Amino acid sequence: MARFVVDVMPKREILDPQGKAVLGALPRLGFEGVLDVRQGKRFEIEVEGEPSDDLLAQVRKMAEILLSNPVIEDFEVHVEEHTVAEIAQEEGR
């Protein structure tokens, strides 16, 4: 099984109201020194087979067509060894 991660973020020139809301809340919660926050989306996709250039291209196409809006968002795709949930479970969270 191949596991890919797609990270989708608003383009820099696009207003990010959720990021701004988080940025505004952090000082009220005692977190100082944060200069900017951008909020995006993360997709963990498992595909049959071993990681390959062909599967990577397939997942990039998924990101381009369905997972992101290329007008206002950028995305990155990479192979992932472990999901966030697996890492948290290993760390006892």
DSSP file (Angstrom, degrees, kcal/mol; ACC not computed):
  #  RESIDUE AA STRUCTURE BP1 BP2  ACC     N-H-->O    O-->H-N    N-H-->O    O-->H-N    TCO  KAPPA ALPHA  PHI   PSI    X-CA   Y-CA   Z-CA
    1    1 A M              0   0    0      0, 0.0     2,-0.4     0, 0.0    47,-0.2   0.000 360.0 360.0 360.0 137.5    0.0    0.0    0.0
    2    2 A A  E     -A   47   0A   0     45,-3.1    45,-3.1    48,-0.2     2,-0.5  -0.873 360.0-158.0-105.1 138.9    1.2    3.5   -0.9
    3    3 A R  E     -A   46   0A   0     -2,-0.4    77,-2.8    77,-0.3     2,-0.3  -0.974  11.8-177.5-120.9 125.4    0.4    6.4    1.4
    4    4 A F  E     -AB  45  79A   0     41,-3.1    41,-3.2    -2,-0.5     2,-0.4  -0.895  14.2-148.3-120.3 150.5    0.5   10.0    0.0
    5    5 A V  E     -AB  44  78A   0     73,-3.2    73,-2.1    -2,-0.3     2,-0.5  -0.975   5.7-163.7-118.9 132.8   -0.2   13.3    1.7
    6    6 A V  E     -AB  43  77A   0     37,-2.7    37,-2.5    -2,-0.4     2,-0.5  -0.970   4.9-165.4-114.7 117.5   -1.7   16.3    0.0
    7    7 A D  E     -AB  42  76A   0     69,-2.5    69,-2.1    -2,-0.5     2,-0.5  -0.915   6.2-167.9-103.0 124.5   -1.2   19.6    1.8
    8    8 A V  E     +AB  41  75A   0     33,-3.0    33,-2.7    -2,-0.5    67,-0.2  -0.952   9.5 174.3-116.5 128.2   -3.5   22.4    0.4
    9    9 A M  E     - B   0  74A   0     65,-2.6    65,-2.9    -2,-0.5    31,-0.2  -0.964  36.9-102.5-131.9 148.0   -2.9   26.0    1.4
   10   10 A P  E     - B   0  73A   0      0, 0.0    63,-0.3     0, 0.0     6,-0.1  -0.421  50.4 -99.7 -62.7 143.8   -4.5   29.3    0.3
   11   11 A K    >   -     0   0    0     61,-2.9     3,-2.0     1,-0.1    60,-0.0  -0.323  34.1-110.9 -61.0 150.8   -2.2   31.2   -2.1
   12   12 A R  T 3  S+     0   0    0      1,-0.3    -1,-0.1    -3,-0.1     4,-0.1   0.831 117.3  53.4 -55.4 -35.9   -0.2   34.0   -0.3
   13   13 A E  T 3  S+     0   0    0      2,-0.1     2,-0.4    59,-0.0    -1,-0.3   0.534  92.3  91.9 -80.7  -4.2   -2.2   36.7   -2.1
   14   14 A I  S <  S-     0   0    0     -3,-2.0     2,-0.1    58,-0.2    58,-0.0  -0.762  85.2-112.4 -94.2 133.4   -5.6   35.2   -1.0
   15   15 A L        -     0   0    0     -2,-0.4    -4,-0.1     1,-0.1    -2,-0.1  -0.383  25.1-158.4 -60.9 136.4   -7.1   36.5    2.3
   16   16 A D     >  +     0   0    0      1,-0.1     4,-2.3    -4,-0.1     5,-0.2  -0.780  15.1 175.6-120.6  84.4   -7.2   33.7    4.9
   17   17 A P  H  > S+     0   0    0      0, 0.0     4,-2.1     0, 0.0    -1,-0.1   0.837  80.2  52.6 -63.1 -33.5   -9.9   34.6    7.5
   18   18 A Q  H  > S+     0   0    0      2,-0.2     4,-2.2     1,-0.2     5,-0.2   0.919 110.3  48.1 -68.1 -41.5   -9.5   31.4    9.5
   19   19 A G  H  > S+     0   0    0      1,-0.2     4,-2.6     2,-0.2    -1,-0.2   0.908 111.5  50.3 -62.4 -41.4   -5.8   32.0    9.8
   20   20 A K  H  X S+     0   0    0     -4,-2.3     4,-2.2     2,-0.2    -2,-0.2   0.880 108.6  52.5 -64.6 -37.9   -6.4   35.6   10.9
   21   21 A A  H  X S+     0   0    0     -4,-2.1     4,-1.7     2,-0.2    -1,-0.2   0.917 111.6  45.9 -64.3 -43.0   -8.9   34.4   13.5
   22   22 A V  H  X S+     0   0    0     -4,-2.2     4,-2.0     2,-0.2    -2,-0.2   0.925 111.1  53.0 -64.3 -44.1   -6.4   32.0   14.9
   23   23 A L  H  < S+     0   0    0     -4,-2.6    -2,-0.2     1,-0.2    -1,-0.2   0.889 110.4  48.2 -58.5 -40.2   -3.7   34.7   14.9
   24   24 A G  H  X S+     0   0    0     -4,-2.2     4,-0.6     1,-0.2    -1,-0.2   0.820 112.1  49.2 -69.5 -31.5   -6.0   37.0   16.8
   25   25 A A  H  X S+     0   0    0     -4,-1.7     4,-1.1     1,-0.2     3,-0.2   0.802  94.4  73.1 -79.7 -29.6   -6.9   34.4   19.4
   26   26 A L  H ><>S+     0   0    0     -4,-2.0     5,-2.6     1,-0.2     3,-0.8   0.896  95.8  47.9 -58.6 -46.1   -3.4   33.2   20.2
   27   27 A P  H >45S+     0   0    0      0, 0.0     3,-1.5     0, 0.0    -1,-0.2   0.880 108.3  56.2 -62.9 -34.6   -2.3   36.3   22.2
   28   28 A R  H 3<5S+     0   0    0     -4,-0.6    -2,-0.2     1,-0.3    -3,-0.1   0.749 107.2  50.6 -66.6 -21.5   -5.5   36.1   24.2
   29   29 A L  T <<5S-     0   0    0     -4,-1.1    -1,-0.3    -3,-0.8    -3,-0.1   0.337 128.4 -98.0 -96.8   5.8   -4.6   32.6   25.2
   30   30 A G  T < 5S+     0   0    0     -3,-1.5     2,-0.8     1,-0.2    -2,-0.1   0.556  81.5 131.7  94.1   8.2   -1.1   33.6   26.3
   31   31 A F      < -     0   0    0     -5,-2.6     3,-0.3    -6,-0.2     2,-0.2  -0.849  35.0-175.5 -98.3 111.5    0.9   32.8   23.1
   32   32 A E        +     0   0    0     -2,-0.8     3,-0.1     1,-0.2    -4,-0.0  -0.679  52.5  35.7-105.8 157.5    3.1   35.7   22.2
   33   33 A G        +     0   0    0      1,-0.3     2,-0.5    -2,-0.2    -1,-0.2   0.443  67.4 141.2  87.9   0.5    5.4   36.3   19.3
   34   34 A V        -     0   0    0     -3,-0.3    -1,-0.3     1,-0.2     3,-0.1  -0.670  26.8-175.5 -78.4 123.5    3.3   34.6   16.6
   35   35 A L        -     0   0    0     -2,-0.5     2,-0.3     1,-0.3    -1,-0.2   0.786  60.2  -1.9 -92.4 -30.7    3.6   36.7   13.4
   36   36 A D        -     0   0    0      2,-0.0     2,-0.4   -13,-0.0    -1,-0.3  -0.989  51.7-160.3-159.7 151.6    1.3   35.0   11.0
   37   37 A V        -     0   0    0     -2,-0.3     2,-0.4    -3,-0.1   -14,-0.2  -0.997   6.1-173.2-135.8 132.1   -1.0   31.9   10.7
   38   38 A R        -     0   0    0     -2,-0.4     2,-0.5   -19,-0.1    -2,-0.0  -0.995  13.5-150.9-122.3 131.3   -2.2   30.3    7.5
   39   39 A Q        +     0   0    0     -2,-0.4   -20,-0.2   -23,-0.0     2,-0.2  -0.874  26.0 155.5-106.9 134.2   -4.8   27.5    7.7
   40   40 A G        -     0   0    0     -2,-0.5     2,-0.3   -31,-0.2   -31,-0.2  -0.528  36.5 -95.2-133.9-158.5   -5.0   24.8    5.1
   41   41 A K  E     -A    8   0A   0    -33,-2.7   -33,-3.0    -2,-0.2     2,-0.4  -0.946  21.1-156.9-129.5 149.0   -6.1   21.2    4.6
   42   42 A R  E     -A    7   0A   0     -2,-0.3     2,-0.4   -35,-0.2   -35,-0.2  -0.997   6.9-169.2-128.0 130.4   -4.3   17.9    4.8
   43   43 A F  E     -A    6   0A   0    -37,-2.5   -37,-2.7    -2,-0.4     2,-0.6  -0.975   7.6-159.4-118.2 131.5   -5.4   14.8    3.0
   44   44 A E  E     -A    5   0A   0     -2,-0.4     2,-0.5   -39,-0.2   -39,-0.2  -0.960  17.1-171.8-109.1 118.1   -3.9   11.3    3.7
   45   45 A I  E     -A    4   0A   0    -41,-3.2   -41,-3.1    -2,-0.6     2,-0.5  -0.944  11.5-159.6-119.9 124.0   -4.6    9.0    0.7
   46   46 A E  E     -A    3   0A   0     -2,-0.5     2,-0.4   -43,-0.2   -43,-0.2  -0.885  14.6-175.5-103.2 132.7   -3.8    5.3    0.7
   47   47 A V  E     -A    2   0A   0    -45,-3.1   -45,-3.1    -2,-0.5     8,-0.0  -0.956  31.4-102.2-129.0 143.1   -3.5    3.7   -2.7
   48   48 A E  S    S+     0   0    0     -2,-0.4     2,-0.1   -47,-0.2   -45,-0.0  -0.357  85.6  28.7 -61.5 142.5   -3.1    0.0   -3.7
   49   49 A G  S    S-     0   0    0      2,-0.0    -2,-0.2    -2,-0.0     3,-0.1  -0.298  98.6 -52.8 100.0 176.2    0.5   -0.8   -4.7
   50   50 A E        -     0   0    0      1,-0.1   -48,-0.2   -49,-0.1     5,-0.2  -0.579  69.2 -83.6 -87.7 152.9    3.9    0.5   -3.8
   51   51 A P        +     0   0    0      0, 0.0     2,-0.3     0, 0.0    -1,-0.1  -0.311  63.6 158.2 -56.3 135.3    4.8    4.2   -4.1
   52   52 A S     >  -     0   0    0      1,-0.1     4,-2.4    -3,-0.1     5,-0.2  -0.952  56.8-102.6-151.3 167.6    5.8    5.0   -7.7
   53   53 A D  H  > S+     0   0    0     -2,-0.3     4,-2.3     1,-0.2     5,-0.1   0.869 121.3  54.2 -62.3 -36.3    6.0    8.0  -10.0
   54   54 A D  H  > S+     0   0    0      2,-0.2     4,-2.0     1,-0.2    -1,-0.2   0.925 110.4  44.7 -65.3 -44.4    2.8    6.8  -11.7
   55   55 A L  H  > S+     0   0    0      2,-0.2     4,-2.5     1,-0.2     5,-0.2   0.901 111.7  53.4 -66.0 -39.5    0.9    6.8   -8.4
   56   56 A L  H  X S+     0   0    0     -4,-2.4     4,-2.3     1,-0.2    -2,-0.2   0.913 108.8  49.4 -60.1 -42.5    2.4   10.1   -7.4
   57   57 A A  H  X S+     0   0    0     -4,-2.3     4,-2.1     2,-0.2    -1,-0.2   0.885 109.5  52.7 -63.6 -39.0    1.1   11.6  -10.7
   58   58 A Q  H  X S+     0   0    0     -4,-2.0     4,-2.1     2,-0.2    -2,-0.2   0.927 110.4  46.5 -61.3 -45.9   -2.3   10.1  -10.1
   59   59 A V  H  X S+     0   0    0     -4,-2.5     4,-2.4     1,-0.2    -2,-0.2   0.882 109.7  54.2 -67.8 -37.2   -2.5   11.7   -6.6
   60   60 A R  H  X S+     0   0    0     -4,-2.3     4,-2.4     1,-0.2    -1,-0.2   0.908 108.1  50.3 -60.4 -40.2   -1.3   15.0   -8.0
   61   61 A K  H  X S+     0   0    0     -4,-2.1     4,-2.6     2,-0.2     5,-0.3   0.901 108.5  52.4 -64.8 -40.3   -4.1   14.9  -10.6
   62   62 A M  H  X>S+     0   0    0     -4,-2.1     4,-3.0     1,-0.2     5,-1.8   0.927 111.0  47.7 -58.0 -44.8   -6.6   14.2   -7.7
   63   63 A A  I  <>S+     0   0    0     -4,-2.4     5,-1.5     3,-0.2    -2,-0.2   0.894 113.5  47.2 -64.6 -40.4   -5.3   17.2   -5.9
   64   64 A E  I  <5S+     0   0    0     -4,-2.4    -1,-0.2    -5,-0.2    -2,-0.2   0.891 122.6  32.7 -68.3 -40.2   -5.6   19.4   -9.0
   65   65 A I  I  <5S+     0   0    0     -4,-2.6    -2,-0.2    -5,-0.2    -3,-0.2   0.871 137.9   3.0 -87.9 -39.9   -9.1   18.3  -10.0
   66   66 A L  I  <5S+     0   0    0     -4,-3.0    -3,-0.2    -5,-0.3    -4,-0.1   0.790 120.6  53.3-119.5 -42.6  -10.8   17.6   -6.6
   67   67 A L  I   <S+     0   0    0     -5,-1.8     2,-0.3   -24,-0.0    -4,-0.2   0.697 110.5  31.5 -81.9 -19.4   -8.9   18.3   -3.5
   68   68 A S      < -     0   0    0     -5,-1.5     7,-0.1    -6,-0.3     3,-0.0  -0.904  68.1-129.1-133.6 162.6   -7.9   21.9   -4.2
   69   69 A N    >>  -     0   0    0     -2,-0.3     4,-2.6     1,-0.1     3,-1.4  -0.920  21.6-159.6-107.5 101.1   -9.1   25.0   -6.0
   70   70 A P  T 34 S+     0   0    0      0, 0.0    -1,-0.1     0, 0.0     5,-0.0   0.649  85.3  65.7 -62.7 -13.8   -6.2   25.9   -8.2
   71   71 A V  T 34 S+     0   0    0      1,-0.1     3,-0.0    -3,-0.0    -3,-0.0   0.890 124.2  10.3 -71.3 -38.5   -7.5   29.5   -8.6
   72   72 A I  T <4 S+     0   0    0     -3,-1.4   -61,-2.9     1,-0.1     2,-0.3   0.468 122.2  62.1-121.0  -4.5   -7.0   30.3   -4.9
   73   73 A E  E  <  -B   10   0A   0     -4,-2.6     2,-0.3   -63,-0.3    -5,-0.1  -0.932  54.7-154.9-130.0 149.7   -5.0   27.4   -3.4
   74   74 A D  E     -B    9   0A   0    -65,-2.9   -65,-2.6    -2,-0.3     2,-0.3  -0.816  18.7-162.7-108.5 156.9   -1.6   25.7   -3.9
   75   75 A F  E     -B    8   0A   0     -2,-0.3     2,-0.4   -67,-0.2   -67,-0.2  -0.983  12.5-159.9-141.4 155.7   -0.9   22.1   -3.1
   76   76 A E  E     -B    7   0A   0    -69,-2.1   -69,-2.5    -2,-0.3     2,-0.4  -0.982   9.4-159.5-129.6 143.7    2.0   19.8   -2.4
   77   77 A V  E     +B    6   0A   0     -2,-0.4     2,-0.3   -71,-0.2   -71,-0.2  -0.982  18.9 159.5-124.6 134.4    2.0   16.0   -2.6
   78   78 A H  E     -B    5   0A   0    -73,-2.1   -73,-3.2    -2,-0.4     2,-0.3  -0.986  43.1 -99.0-148.9 161.1    4.5   13.7   -1.0
   79   79 A V  E     -B    4   0A   0     -2,-0.3     2,-0.4   -75,-0.2   -75,-0.3  -0.617  39.1-153.4 -78.2 137.0    4.9   10.1    0.1
   80   80 A E        -     0   0    0    -77,-2.8   -77,-0.3    -2,-0.3     3,-0.1  -0.929  17.7-162.9-117.6 136.8    4.2    9.6    3.8
   81   81 A E  S    S+     0   0    0     -2,-0.4     2,-0.3     1,-0.3    -1,-0.1   0.880  80.4  12.8 -81.2 -40.7    5.6    6.8    6.0
   82   82 A H  S    S-     0   0    0    -79,-0.0    -1,-0.3     4,-0.0     2,-0.1  -0.980  76.3-119.6-137.9 147.1    3.1    7.2    8.8
   83   83 A T     >  -     0   0    0     -2,-0.3     4,-2.1    -3,-0.1     5,-0.2  -0.400  31.6-111.2 -78.0 162.8   -0.2    9.0    9.3
   84   84 A V  H  > S+     0   0    0      1,-0.2     4,-2.5     2,-0.2     5,-0.2   0.897 120.0  54.3 -58.9 -41.1   -0.6   11.7   11.9
   85   85 A A  H  > S+     0   0    0      1,-0.2     4,-2.3     2,-0.2    -1,-0.2   0.898 107.8  49.1 -62.4 -41.2   -3.0    9.4   13.8
   86   86 A E  H  > S+     0   0    0      2,-0.2     4,-2.3     1,-0.2    -1,-0.2   0.904 111.5  48.8 -65.5 -40.9   -0.4    6.6   13.9
   87   87 A I  H  X S+     0   0    0     -4,-2.1     4,-1.8     2,-0.2    -2,-0.2   0.927 112.2  48.7 -64.6 -44.3    2.3    9.0   15.1
   88   88 A A  H  <>S+     0   0    0     -4,-2.5     5,-2.8     1,-0.2     4,-0.4   0.895 111.2  50.4 -62.2 -40.3    0.0   10.3   17.9
   89   89 A Q  H ><5S+     0   0    0     -4,-2.3     3,-1.1     1,-0.2    -1,-0.2   0.909 109.6  50.5 -65.3 -41.5   -0.9    6.7   18.9
   90   90 A E  H 3<5S+     0   0    0     -4,-2.3    -1,-0.2     1,-0.3    -2,-0.2   0.845 110.5  50.0 -64.1 -33.1    2.8    5.8   19.1
   91   91 A E  T 3<5S-     0   0    0     -4,-1.8    -1,-0.3    -5,-0.2    -2,-0.2   0.459 117.7-114.4 -86.4  -0.9    3.4    8.8   21.3
   92   92 A G  T < 5       0   0    0     -3,-1.1    -3,-0.2    -4,-0.4    -2,-0.1   0.766 360.0 360.0  78.6  25.4    0.5    7.9   23.6
   93   93 A R      <       0   0    0     -5,-2.8    -4,-0.2    -6,-0.1    -5,-0.1   0.467 360.0 360.0 -80.9 360.0   -1.6   10.9   22.8
